[in-house]
Amino acid sequence: MRALLILACLLLLLMVLMRLPAAFRGRPSPSGPPRHDELVKDPVCQTYVLMSRAVREEVAGAPVYFCGRECAARFHRGEHRA
């Protein structure tokens, strides 16, 4: 009888562990690690925008990020702050 009770407890513990998210079990989640987006500053309007949503252009070999196409055009026309 005691062995049956221990077996039932182990089975219950196994079922609970199987339902835990992969992160708690020590395995990477199927979708991979979470991505963290970085804020970048627009040199024209001085606003911050997520890098993934910014308009990226190369200026003198370095990436410059803009909040939109309008600010990028203003930058190239020389209408930006120093």
Secondary structure, 3 states (H helix, E strand, C coil): CHHHHHHHHHHHHHHHHHHCCHHHHCCCCCCCCCCCCCEEECCCCCCEEECCCCEEEEECCEEEEECCHHHHHHHHCCCCCC
